[in-house]
């Protein structure tokens, strides 16, 4: 993938809208710890992203923004984060 991850847009989608907007991905998508949202990504030029712009409940993020979000307590329990420990 050329220019990965800069060529990606990450979508934060409410679980209640995943099947309608993304498809049958609940079994493989990363979910927030409260299981209310998933994160999914597309190439920046994917036509599907235009549809997401119609929804206030969907957030579109850059790779850096998605990484920052994934590091929050809503998405990650600190005691399970092996890479942040001093092992």
KALINHU-V678989 format. One record per residue. RES is the residue in one letter. D_FIRST is the distance of its C-alpha to the first C-alpha in Angstrom with 2 decimals. Layout:
BEGIN
res=(RES;RES)
d_first=(D_FIRST;D_FIRST)
END
This chain:
BEGIN
res=(X;X;X;X;X;X;X;X;X;X;X;X;X;X;X;X;X;X;X;X;X;X;X;X;X;X;X;X;X;X;X;X;X;X;X;X;X;X;X;X;X;X;X;X;X;X;X;X;X;X;X;X;X;X;X;X;X;X;X;X;X;X;X;X;X;X;X;X;X;X;X;X;X;X;X;X;X;X;X;X;X;X;X;X;X;X;X)
d_first=(0.00;3.72;6.39;5.64;8.38;10.22;8.70;10.13;13.83;15.72;18.85;21.99;23.98;27.55;27.99;30.74;28.35;25.31;26.41;27.30;24.17;21.30;22.94;24.09;21.74;24.47;24.54;20.96;20.27;21.15;24.52;26.65;29.60;31.98;29.86;30.06;26.39;22.91;19.53;16.74;13.54;12.04;9.79;12.32;13.34;14.29;18.04;18.87;18.71;21.80;23.74;23.09;24.68;27.92;28.29;29.75;28.94;25.13;23.53;20.20;18.74;16.15;14.26;17.24;19.75;18.47;18.69;22.15;23.22;22.14;24.38;27.42;30.20;29.49;26.28;27.19;30.49;31.00;32.89;29.95;27.52;27.73;25.56;27.85;30.96;32.68;32.63)
END
